Each structure stands twice: as C-alpha cells, then as structure tokens.
C-alpha cells in the first residue's frame, strides 16, 4: 500500500513512528504501508520509491516542516497539489478538525476519492458536515472511506457498533464522547471545583485547548455523534441536525445535588428515535456508561444483544494512530477481496 | 447455507425463532440459513430441502422432542449419526457444556470439522478442553470454527479483543465473566445478604442452576477465560492451565470491609503474563470493569489503544442466538472470499 499522509501533528507523527518500527501486525496479518509523501503546513516531502519514516520525523523535529528535507522536500506544495501530483493507493488525512467548512480536510478527502484513493481520516470536520455525500463519492469511485479514529481515539467505538453488533438492530446510542468536558465535570463533582477552575486545571494538564469552546459547547461531541449516527445507525445526518447544549451553564450546585442522589452530571450525546442531541444530563453512577476523568463511554441499545457499553481513552496521538493502522488493514483485506 | 442444529434448548430454539422471522440482516448483509436438520436428546428431524422452523418449534413445544415430527422425525437418531448422514455446510452445536470430557459436543464438533462442515458453537466444554487442537483440525480441513456466543452471550467480547483491537498488542485481560456469581456478590454487598441467601435468591430468579457448583467454583469463568486466551491472546491453553478459586469462601464480613474502602469483591478472571487465573479479588468501584448484578465486563490492556472495557449482559437465549447469527454471517463472508 502506497500511502500519502496530509497533516503532520501528533497523530500523523505517531503513525509514522509506528510504521517506522517495521511492519505492523495483528490478528496474523502484517501490513507494510509505504509512505510516499507527507505534507504539513510548510509544504511536503515526496519520494514515490518510499520515504524513510525516521528521516521524515527527524526533519520535522529539527526544522519544523517536512518540506525542509534537502533531497525530497517540496516547500510550499499544498496538500491538494500533492494529491494531484502523486501516485498512491491511500490518503491518510490527519489535518485538524474545522467544523466551519471542513477545510482543508474536506477538499483533500474529496480530491482523493475522485482520484480513486482509499481514504483513512481522523478529521471530524469533513465527516460531520458531509458524511453521506462522501460515502456516496467513495462508493461511486469504488474505493473505501474509513475513519475509526474520529470517535474514541483507539477505542473501537464505531467498529463495536457496526461489526461487533452485527446481526442486531441498533435501537439507540448514548455516550460520553468528549474527554475534556468529562474531566471538568468529574473534578467539579469530586473536588468541588467551580467550572472555571476545573477548566484551568484541564488546560494546565493539556486536556483542554487554549480556546476550549469547541469542547465546552458540545461541538466535538456533536461531530462524533453525527459520525456514529451515519456509520452505525445508518442515519443520513450532519452537524446541523444535532440539538447541542454545552456545559458552560452547569453550576457546582447542580453537580452537588446530583451527587447527593447518586448521580453525576455528564455531557451526554444521544441518538434515539431519529433525534440527535448533546446536552448535560443526570446519569446514575450505577450506569456502566458513567465513567470519570477523561474516559469516553458509549452504550448501544441493541436488539437482541441488549445494552452493550464500551469504555476507553478517547484521544491520544498513538491511540488514534492505532485506529489508522486498523483501517489500513481493513482496506487491504477488502481490496484483496475485490481484486480476487 | 445449509445448517444442522444439534442441541435444542433455549439457545437453539431462540436461533430457530430468529431465522423463522424471514432472513436475518445487519450491516446491509442478509443471510438466509436453511436448517436441514435439528437434533435433541430424543432424536432428530431431517429434511434436506429445508425444514420449516416454526413447525420444528411447535413439535418441540407440543411433544418435547423434535423427533416426534410425523413426516421428518427420526426418533433415536443421535447427533453423531445425523452428522454422518446429512449433507450441509454448517453445524450449529448448542448442546449443554460438559467440562469433564466435553461430550457429546466434542465429538459433534470433531466429526463436523472432519466432514468439512464449518462449525458455530456456544458450547464451552469442547473449547475449554481442546481449543488448540480443534482450531488446527478446522484449519487442516479448510473450514471455520466460530464461537462468539461462548463468552458474553450477545456481548461481542471476543470480537472486540481480536478484531476491534486489531493492530494492538493485547498485554493482558481481566474480566467478570459469570453473571451468577456477580449477582450473588452484588446482593451480598448491596443488601447485606449472606452468600447462601443470595444464592437462594439467584436460584429463585433463575440466575443460578439447581446445582450451582459450576458457577460458584469459578469453572464457568475459567472456561471463558481459556477461550479468550486462545482466541484473543493466541495462548495455546486449556482448562487445566487455569488456577481456579471460586466464591464459596467469600464472607459477608469481607464484602463489607471492601465496601467501606470503596471496593467490591468480584470473581475476576485474568490472563496476565501468561498466567491464567480465576479468583475473588477486590476491585475499585471506580474501575469501569466493576459492574454489578448479572452484567459481565472485560477489560483488555491494549498497546497502544490503552485499556478498553466492554460491558453487557452475559447470557440469555436470544442474546446468545444473536452471536450465532453473527458467526454465520462471518462464515458466509469468509467463504465467499475463499471461493472468489
């Protein structure tokens, strides 16, 4: 598999580190992705014979951009130009999420699918805005679009719902999909911190961004919910279909009253009877979904399997990169089937 | 797919009910298993053109054995005789678990694999005693052996570990794998019942057998642990490799002391560094694996995804039958790949 990587932050770098340690294997299947190009905001590095991942990482570390590579560097080359230029089978799109217009990820994904590249992405923006259209585009071009890492980091939330519960009817889903807000709400409950102090603590620990509004307002949860709704529940929906309320108005008093009744205030994303919603809710501490700290949890209401809950870290560079590996392996397996 | 069903208790009957409601589908794939024979302890019913599941269920309900069918009934025919007699692609083996010698399930599974039937089973006995040999036999004969329903009922515990966490190294597993003992320990903790009272309550509710020793002594958990160890962690092991201690000696006093420290006594099955063990352990109530009532939970320690926990009902006829459907769908998909 020849792979183009666009975006080279923590996830992209973790991905290159993983494949630099030789092939990656699991379940008896080895995959040996060959990275032929990497692009970041400074340009790209391209070698159709295959780049040395270690060297790319080293140039990035030393110079700030992969484009500074003295032999293969292409300063100023954009991701879109790169896609029009290079021969490969797979785009790994890991630029940052932008929910205003999905760019530049949306254009990267579209161009790659049109060029009949399979696409693996961890970028929620393009999917939250246009997943039904992108899936159609992938199908039309006979290629695969995979995005395990967009929900739950390395925790296989999407796979569990779609493949693990194969044979079930998924009647509803509820989940805690954002680690930042869950950390804040947990600290309010357990340490009695007011929201703004808990937020500052989360920022100091690197759990929250300098501008935390995307997390706090529930938009990150809403993006993930849209992806679950499309992929697991086969609802054709986008971000505009989600009723969203964040945690900014949650008071310490509310949290304390909940606590006294054996409950926790959680930012819950739910898809039930076609309604998509993100809002603070009281969750019983006995509910398996009631996880604390930065953990994520999702409960599928499946018929006949019953309620199935999956819990894990929701983020992290190498965790999310492991989801990319999983997607690449599936692409290889599926593609082998189509060719055979 | 032509299917032979051997064993016709709650799981076998739930399976026939499911497929009697037309084909079964999920993930866009429909499967239409055609049941050509069903055997129970009284004999069998056979029609190579395909039985009517509703009629088979009705004869069972009315007469106690499927062999009473006036047209296709074969009183006294054993499962093994049936397997030597009938043409089919898949054996669904759902006779009761017997951990002494695995019989009659073990002979059914062996004979079916030798005859190049794929096998789907929910019977833990043959697997706990001989899984490595059975997997080799299946491979030698070019057929599949699947057993999703042996662990967790309809909760995809095995699938999550092997497929959902594809691309990870599974470094360890810990779980609560037996609903009966978990119910008893929960009632001891929450209602202050001594063990024997909690057991009687579980029996009255149908959560425990008249002879509860298989659950209480940890053997059911040990069987499931062996299956996880073989399938997910690729350890070649069998029941004799597990150090087992049940809950019979757990006192109300121990449970209360644990409770006071924010812990619960749980019957934990673990596979860590090649050691397989089942024993009562203190588990923090903050641990996502610390579920109550009859729930099951498993935590995989995966690298790099981190700890991933899956929680769900661990048993039930239709829940477990849904795992059979999943296995059949996978067999169909895999077989299509091999033929293509």
Interface residues (C-beta under 8 A of the other chain):
Chain A: X14 X18 X24 X26 X27 X29 X153 X154 X155 X156 X159 X160 X162 X163 X164 X165 X166 X167 X168 X169 X286 X288 X291 X292 X295 X297 X302 X304 X305 X306 X307 X308 X309 X310 X311 X312 X313 X316 X318 X319 X321 X322 X323 X325 X326 X329 X330 X336 X337 X340
Chain B: X18 X24 X26 X27 X29 X153 X154 X155 X156 X159 X160 X162 X163 X164 X165 X166 X167 X168 X169 X286 X288 X291 X292 X295 X297 X302 X304 X305 X306 X307 X308 X309 X310 X311 X312 X313 X316 X318 X319 X321 X322 X323 X325 X326 X329 X330 X336 X337 X340
